């Protein structure tokens, strides 16, 4: 089996590169039940999208592994929280949003 590495992509009409990664199906089901304004910033129904704030492909490509690692950390924290409490509350989502905010600041994405 080949695992596809998340990589930089461009949105139509934008010069900047974006990191985009699919949200696992189990998390998508939980997101579907949450109000959009309670989701962490840059989390959509089926993917996470973060601006890399650069039009330079080489710079964007260099940032992807760090962002992928950070998104993995956020997902693991999220999954561990669900182990103890399978029905995530709004407070739980706020903790996820806070972790997302911290990770965004580490990569220079102002909120």
VEXNUKE-693267 format. One line per 4 residues: number of its first residue (from 0); their letters; for each residue x, y negated, z of N, C-alpha, C, O. Coordinates in Angstrom, 1 decimal. Layout:
# VEXNUKE-693267
NUM) A) X,Y,Z,X,Y,Z,X,Y,Z,X,Y,Z; ...
This chain:
# VEXNUKE-693267
0) XXXX) 0.8,1.2,0.0,0.0,0.0,0.0,0.9,-1.2,0.0,1.9,-1.3,0.7; 0.5,-2.2,-0.8,1.3,-3.5,-0.9,0.5,-4.5,-0.1,-0.7,-4.7,-0.3; 1.2,-5.2,0.8,0.6,-6.3,1.6,0.9,-7.6,0.9,2.1,-7.8,0.6; -0.1,-8.4,0.7,0.1,-9.7,0.0,0.5,-10.7,1.0,-0.2,-11.0,2.0
4) XXXX) 1.6,-11.4,0.8,2.1,-12.4,1.7,1.3,-13.7,1.4,1.2,-14.1,0.2; 0.9,-14.4,2.4,0.2,-15.7,2.2,1.3,-16.6,1.6,2.4,-16.7,2.0; 0.8,-17.4,0.6,1.8,-18.3,0.0,1.1,-19.6,-0.3,-0.1,-19.8,-0.1; 1.8,-20.6,-0.7,1.3,-21.9,-1.0,0.5,-21.9,-2.3,0.8,-21.2,-3.3
8) XXXX) -0.6,-22.6,-2.2,-1.5,-22.8,-3.4,-1.9,-24.2,-3.5,-1.6,-25.1,-2.6; -2.4,-24.6,-4.7,-2.9,-26.0,-4.9,-4.4,-26.0,-5.1,-5.0,-25.1,-5.7; -5.0,-27.0,-4.6,-6.4,-27.2,-4.8,-6.6,-28.0,-6.0,-5.8,-28.8,-6.4; -7.7,-27.8,-6.8,-7.9,-28.6,-8.0,-8.0,-30.1,-7.6,-8.7,-30.4,-6.6
12) XXXX) -7.4,-30.9,-8.3,-7.4,-32.4,-8.1,-6.4,-32.9,-7.1,-6.5,-34.1,-6.7; -5.6,-32.0,-6.5,-4.6,-32.4,-5.5,-3.2,-32.1,-6.0,-3.0,-31.1,-6.6; -2.3,-33.0,-5.6,-0.9,-32.7,-5.9,-0.2,-31.9,-4.8,0.8,-31.3,-5.0; -0.8,-32.0,-3.6,-0.2,-31.3,-2.5,-0.4,-29.8,-2.5,-1.4,-29.4,-3.0
16) XXXX) 0.5,-29.1,-1.9,0.4,-27.7,-1.7,-0.3,-27.4,-0.4,-0.3,-28.2,0.6; -1.0,-26.2,-0.3,-1.8,-25.8,0.8,-1.4,-24.4,1.2,-1.1,-23.5,0.4; -1.4,-24.1,2.5,-1.3,-22.7,3.0,-2.7,-22.2,3.1,-3.6,-22.9,3.7; -3.0,-21.1,2.6,-4.3,-20.5,2.7,-4.2,-19.0,3.0,-3.4,-18.3,2.4
20) XXXX) -5.0,-18.6,4.0,-4.9,-17.2,4.5,-6.3,-16.8,4.8,-7.1,-17.5,5.4; -6.7,-15.6,4.4,-8.0,-15.0,4.6,-8.2,-14.7,6.1,-7.2,-14.2,6.8; -9.3,-15.0,6.6,-9.7,-14.7,8.0,-10.2,-13.2,8.0,-11.0,-12.9,7.2; -9.7,-12.4,8.9,-10.1,-11.0,9.0,-11.7,-10.9,9.2,-12.3,-11.8,9.7
24) XXXX) -12.2,-9.9,8.6,-13.7,-9.7,8.6,-14.3,-9.7,10.0,-15.4,-10.3,10.1; -13.7,-9.1,11.0,-14.3,-9.2,12.3,-14.4,-10.6,12.8,-15.3,-10.9,13.5; -13.4,-11.4,12.5,-13.4,-12.8,13.0,-14.4,-13.6,12.1,-15.1,-14.5,12.7; -14.6,-13.3,10.9,-15.6,-14.0,10.0,-17.0,-13.8,10.6,-17.8,-14.7,10.5
28) XXXX) -17.3,-12.6,11.1,-18.6,-12.3,11.7,-18.9,-13.2,12.9,-20.0,-13.7,13.0; -17.8,-13.4,13.7,-18.0,-14.3,14.8,-18.1,-15.8,14.4,-19.0,-16.5,14.9; -17.3,-16.2,13.4,-17.4,-17.5,12.9,-18.8,-17.8,12.3,-19.3,-19.0,12.5; -19.4,-16.9,11.7,-20.7,-17.1,11.1,-21.8,-17.4,12.1,-22.8,-18.1,11.8
32) XXXX) -21.6,-17.0,13.4,-22.5,-17.3,14.5,-22.3,-18.6,15.1,-23.1,-19.1,15.9; -21.1,-19.2,14.9,-20.7,-20.5,15.6,-21.1,-21.7,14.7,-21.0,-21.6,13.5; -21.5,-22.8,15.4,-21.7,-24.0,14.6,-20.4,-24.5,14.0,-19.3,-24.3,14.6; -20.5,-25.1,12.8,-19.3,-25.5,12.1,-18.5,-26.5,12.9,-17.2,-26.5,12.9
36) XXXX) -19.1,-27.4,13.7,-18.4,-28.4,14.5,-17.6,-27.8,15.7,-16.9,-28.5,16.4; -17.8,-26.5,16.0,-17.1,-25.8,17.1,-16.0,-25.0,16.6,-15.2,-24.5,17.4; -15.8,-24.9,15.3,-14.7,-24.1,14.7,-13.4,-24.9,14.8,-13.4,-26.1,14.8; -12.3,-24.2,14.9,-11.0,-24.9,14.9,-10.9,-25.6,13.6,-11.4,-25.2,12.5
40) XXXX) -10.2,-26.7,13.6,-9.9,-27.5,12.4,-9.2,-26.6,11.3,-8.3,-25.9,11.7; -9.6,-26.8,10.1,-9.1,-26.1,9.0,-9.5,-24.6,8.9,-9.0,-23.9,8.1; -10.5,-24.2,9.7,-11.0,-22.8,9.6,-12.3,-22.9,8.9,-13.2,-23.6,9.3; -12.4,-22.1,7.8,-13.6,-22.1,7.0,-14.3,-20.7,7.2,-13.9,-19.9,8.0
44) XXXX) -15.3,-20.5,6.4,-16.1,-19.2,6.6,-15.2,-18.0,6.4,-15.3,-17.0,7.1; -14.3,-18.0,5.3,-13.5,-16.9,5.0,-12.0,-17.1,5.0,-11.3,-16.1,4.8; -11.6,-18.3,5.2,-10.1,-18.6,5.1,-9.7,-19.7,6.0,-10.6,-20.5,6.5; -8.4,-19.8,6.3,-7.8,-20.9,7.0,-7.1,-21.7,5.9,-6.3,-21.1,5.1
48) XXXX) -7.2,-23.0,5.8,-6.5,-23.8,4.8,-5.8,-25.0,5.5,-6.5,-25.7,6.2; -4.5,-25.1,5.3,-3.7,-26.1,6.0,-2.9,-26.8,4.9,-2.2,-26.2,4.1; -3.0,-28.2,4.9,-2.2,-28.9,3.9,-0.7,-28.9,4.4,-0.4,-29.0,5.5; 0.1,-28.6,3.4,1.6,-28.6,3.7,2.2,-30.0,3.5,3.4,-30.2,3.7
52) XXXX) 1.4,-30.9,3.1,1.7,-32.3,3.0,2.9,-32.6,2.1,3.8,-33.4,2.4; 3.0,-31.8,1.0,4.1,-32.0,0.1,3.7,-31.6,-1.3,2.9,-30.6,-1.5; 4.2,-32.3,-2.3,4.0,-31.9,-3.7,5.1,-31.0,-4.2,5.1,-30.5,-5.3; 6.2,-30.9,-3.4,7.4,-30.2,-3.8,7.1,-28.7,-3.5,7.0,-28.3,-2.4
56) XXXX) 7.1,-27.9,-4.6,6.9,-26.4,-4.4,7.9,-25.7,-3.5,7.5,-24.9,-2.8; 9.2,-26.1,-3.7,10.2,-25.4,-2.9,10.0,-25.7,-1.4,10.2,-24.8,-0.5; 9.7,-26.9,-1.0,9.4,-27.3,0.4,8.2,-26.6,0.9,8.2,-26.0,2.0; 7.1,-26.5,0.1,5.9,-25.8,0.5,6.2,-24.3,0.7,5.7,-23.8,1.7
60) XXXX) 6.9,-23.7,-0.2,7.3,-22.3,-0.1,8.1,-22.0,1.2,7.9,-21.0,1.8; 9.0,-23.0,1.5,9.8,-22.8,2.7,9.0,-22.9,4.0,9.3,-22.3,5.0; 7.9,-23.6,4.0,7.0,-23.8,5.2,6.1,-22.6,5.4,5.7,-22.4,6.6; 5.8,-21.8,4.4,4.8,-20.8,4.5,5.1,-19.7,5.6,4.2,-19.3,6.3
64) XXXX) 6.3,-19.2,5.6,6.6,-18.2,6.6,6.3,-18.6,8.1,5.8,-17.9,8.9; 6.7,-19.9,8.4,6.4,-20.4,9.7,5.0,-20.5,10.0,4.5,-20.2,11.1; 4.2,-21.0,9.0,2.8,-21.2,9.2,2.1,-19.8,9.4,1.2,-19.6,10.2; 2.6,-18.8,8.6,2.0,-17.5,8.6,2.3,-16.9,10.0,1.4,-16.2,10.6
68) XXXX) 3.5,-17.1,10.6,3.8,-16.6,11.9,2.9,-17.3,12.9,2.4,-16.6,13.8; 2.7,-18.6,12.8,1.8,-19.3,13.8,0.4,-18.8,13.7,-0.3,-18.7,14.7; -0.1,-18.6,12.5,-1.5,-18.1,12.3,-1.6,-16.7,12.9,-2.7,-16.4,13.4; -0.6,-15.9,12.8,-0.6,-14.6,13.5,-0.7,-14.7,15.0,-1.4,-13.9,15.6
72) XXXX) 0.1,-15.7,15.5,0.0,-15.9,17.0,-1.4,-16.3,17.4,-1.9,-15.8,18.4; -2.0,-17.2,16.7,-3.4,-17.6,17.0,-4.3,-16.5,16.9,-5.2,-16.3,17.8; -4.2,-15.7,15.8,-5.1,-14.5,15.7,-4.9,-13.5,16.8,-5.9,-13.0,17.4; -3.7,-13.2,17.2,-3.5,-12.3,18.3,-4.0,-12.8,19.6,-4.6,-12.0,20.4
76) XXXX) -3.9,-14.1,19.9,-4.4,-14.7,21.1,-6.0,-14.6,21.0,-6.6,-14.2,22.0; -6.5,-14.8,19.9,-8.0,-14.7,19.7,-8.4,-13.3,20.0,-9.4,-13.0,20.7; -7.7,-12.3,19.3,-8.1,-10.9,19.5,-8.0,-10.4,20.9,-8.8,-9.7,21.4; -6.9,-10.8,21.6,-6.7,-10.5,23.0,-7.8,-11.0,23.9,-8.3,-10.3,24.8
80) XXXX) -8.3,-12.2,23.6,-9.4,-12.8,24.3,-10.7,-12.0,24.1,-11.5,-11.9,25.0; -10.9,-11.4,22.9,-12.1,-10.6,22.7,-12.0,-9.3,23.4,-13.1,-8.7,23.7; -10.8,-8.8,23.6,-10.7,-7.5,24.3,-11.4,-7.6,25.7,-12.0,-6.6,26.1; -11.2,-8.7,26.4,-11.7,-8.8,27.7,-13.2,-9.4,27.7,-13.9,-9.2,28.7
84) XXXX) -13.5,-10.0,26.6,-14.8,-10.6,26.5,-15.3,-10.5,25.1,-15.1,-11.4,24.3; -16.0,-9.4,24.7,-16.3,-9.2,23.3,-17.3,-10.2,22.7,-17.4,-10.4,21.5; -18.0,-11.0,23.6,-18.9,-12.0,23.0,-18.2,-13.4,23.4,-18.4,-13.9,24.5; -17.5,-13.9,22.4,-16.8,-15.2,22.6,-17.8,-16.3,22.8,-18.7,-16.5,22.1
88) XXXX) -17.5,-17.1,23.9,-18.4,-18.2,24.2,-17.8,-19.5,23.5,-16.8,-19.5,22.9; -18.6,-20.6,23.6,-18.1,-21.9,23.1,-16.8,-22.2,23.8,-15.9,-22.8,23.2; -16.7,-22.0,25.1,-15.5,-22.3,25.8,-14.3,-21.5,25.2,-13.2,-22.0,25.1; -14.6,-20.3,24.9,-13.5,-19.5,24.2,-13.1,-20.1,22.9,-11.9,-20.1,22.6
92) XXXX) -14.1,-20.5,22.1,-13.7,-21.2,20.9,-12.9,-22.5,21.1,-12.1,-22.8,20.3; -13.3,-23.2,22.2,-12.5,-24.4,22.4,-11.1,-24.1,22.8,-10.2,-24.9,22.4; -10.8,-23.0,23.4,-9.5,-22.5,23.7,-8.8,-22.2,22.4,-7.6,-22.5,22.2; -9.5,-21.5,21.5,-8.9,-21.2,20.1,-8.6,-22.5,19.4,-7.6,-22.6,18.8
96) XXXX) -9.5,-23.5,19.4,-9.3,-24.7,18.8,-8.1,-25.5,19.4,-7.3,-26.1,18.6; -7.9,-25.4,20.7,-6.8,-26.0,21.3,-5.5,-25.3,20.8,-4.5,-26.0,20.6; -5.5,-24.0,20.8,-4.3,-23.3,20.3,-4.0,-23.7,18.8,-2.9,-23.8,18.4; -5.1,-23.8,18.0,-4.9,-24.3,16.6,-4.3,-25.7,16.5,-3.4,-25.9,15.7
100) XXXX) -4.8,-26.5,17.4,-4.3,-27.9,17.5,-2.8,-27.9,17.8,-2.0,-28.7,17.2; -2.4,-27.1,18.8,-1.0,-27.0,19.2,-0.1,-26.5,18.0,1.0,-27.0,17.7; -0.6,-25.5,17.3,0.1,-24.9,16.2,0.2,-25.9,15.1,1.3,-26.0,14.4; -0.8,-26.7,14.8,-0.8,-27.7,13.8,0.2,-28.7,14.0,0.9,-29.2,13.1
104) XXXX) 0.3,-29.2,15.3,1.4,-30.2,15.7,2.8,-29.6,15.5,3.7,-30.4,15.2; 3.0,-28.3,15.7,4.3,-27.7,15.6,4.8,-27.8,14.1,6.0,-27.9,13.9; 3.8,-27.8,13.2,4.2,-27.8,11.8,4.1,-29.2,11.2,4.3,-29.4,10.0; 3.7,-30.2,12.0,3.6,-31.6,11.5,2.3,-31.9,10.9,2.3,-32.8,10.1
108) XXX) 1.2,-31.2,11.2,-0.1,-31.5,10.6,-0.8,-32.4,11.6,-1.4,-31.9,12.6; -0.8,-33.7,11.4,-1.5,-34.6,12.4,-3.0,-34.3,12.4,-3.6,-34.0,11.4; -3.6,-34.4,13.6,-5.0,-34.1,13.8,-5.8,-35.4,14.1,-7.0,-35.3,14.3
